[in-house]
Amino acid sequence: MGFDHHLRGVYVALPTPLTADGDEIDEPLLRNHINYLLNAGIHGLVPGGSTGEFTTLTLPERKH
């Protein structure tokens, strides 16, 4: 009944790829990586959460 709050399966810490100049998120690369992981059968993604990189991203980058 209701939402099951127990996490199960494999969750991947998702690094945020930046363009070669480091000025913005490399969206095509990020999409390809996410699709690869989902097709491999992972159960969830942890974006900017457990690799510590969130401290180096700007607020707009984290929201993006």
Helices and strands as residue ranges (DSSP letters): E 11-14, H 27-39, E 44-47, G 53-55, H 59-63
